[in-house]
Amino acid sequence: MYPEALVQPMKAELTTAGFEDLTTPEAVRAAIQETEGTVLVVINSVCGCAAGNARPGVRFSLQHSKKPDHLATVFAGFDIDAVNEVRKLTLPYPPSSPSVALFKDGKLVYFMERHQIEGRNAAMVADSLMKAYDQHC
């Protein structure tokens, strides 16, 4: 498990942008399965592609005219049980962090895996997310 002092600034990049920090399986289920509309969930991570591509790309995507109704995040290697719960809800996709999931009325409708984030810049990540918003939000 990563130390809190390391993780908190990386969490803050999303929570200060309006993302709810989900830290328990119960909070994950409530945010995803008990919420009407669309929920964007970022599985955050300490890796370089999370810092350079995922978090900036996700934040940039929210400037789009269509966007999810609700925003949430969990942190891999820190919020272990919450991450495991999100990963159950994103099956059949294998565990991947960072990654981004879009749920609509509790059902997974879009999933961006790490390999779709790595090697792409933040604008490309944002563009892919905005296309998903256009389709599902």
N, C-alpha and C positions, 0 to 999 in steps of 0.2 A: 504494500500500500504506500502511495506517495505521501510525503509530509504535507500537512495542511498549508504551511507557509509557501510551499511551491505551487500548490493547486489553486489557492484563493485568487491570485491575480488573473489566472487563466479562466476561472469561473466568472470573475467580474467582467471580463470582456463580453460575455453574453448576458449576465444578469443585469448589468447596467443598460443593456439594450432592450430590456423588457422580458427576458426569458425567466421562467420560474425554475428554480433550482430544485430538482426532485432528488431526494436523498434516501427514500425508502420505497420498497415495493408497493406499499399501500398508496403512496403519493403518485407513483407511476400509474397504477391502475385507475385511480381517480382522475388523473389528468388526461389519460388516453381513452379509457373505456367508459367513463361516466361523463364525458364532455361531448356536447353536440357540436357539429361543424368540424373544422380542420384544426389539427394540432401538429406543429412542427417540433420534432424532438431531435436535438443534436446530442450525439454521444461524443462528448468532448474528450480530449486527450492531451498529453504533454508533448507529443511528437512535433517535429518541425512542420509537417504538412498541416497539422491543426492550427498552428500559430500563423503560418504564412498563407495558407489557402482556405482552410475550412472556416475558421471563425470570421476572418474578414469577408469571405465570400457570402457566408450566411447573413452577416449584418448588411452587406451591400444589397443582397436580394430583397431585403425588407423595404427598400425604397420603391419597389415595383408597385404599380397601381392595384394589382391583385396580390394578396398575401394571406397567410394562414390566420385563422381566428385566434388561435392560442399558440404561445411559444413556451417550450420547456427544454431543459437540458439535464443530462446526467454526466458524471465524470468517470471514465474508465480508470481503473487502478486506485480509485478513491471511494466512490459511492458503489461499492461492489454489489450489494443486493439490489439496488435500484437499477444498475446497468444490466444485471442478469435478468431482471423482470422485463426491461425494454427488449432485450435480446430474445426472450421468449415470444414477445409480440411481433418481432420482425422475422420470425422463421418463415420461409425456409432459408433465408439469407444466413450465411455463417457469421460468427462474431467478427466485428470489424470496427476499429476505432482509429481515427475519427470516422463518423458516418452520420448520415442525416436521414431521418424517417419522416414521412408525411402520412398522417392518419386522417381519415374522414369518417366521422360518426363511429369511431372505435376500430375501424378496419384500415389496415396498411394499404395505401394506394401508390406509394412511391418510396424507393429506398436508394440512397446514394452510398455506395460502399467506398472504403478507403482507396481502392485502386482507381476509382473515378475522381478522387481528390488529389492523390499524389501525382506530381508532375504537371498539374494544371494550375494556372494562376487563379487568384481570387475572382477575377471577372468571369472566367470560364465556369467556375463553381456557381457563381451567382446566376449566370445565364441558364445553366441547367435547372437550377431551383426555380427560377422565374417561369420557365416553360412548364414545370410541374404545377406551379401555382395557377398558371393560365388554364391548365387542364382540370384541376381539382378544387380550386378555391372559388 
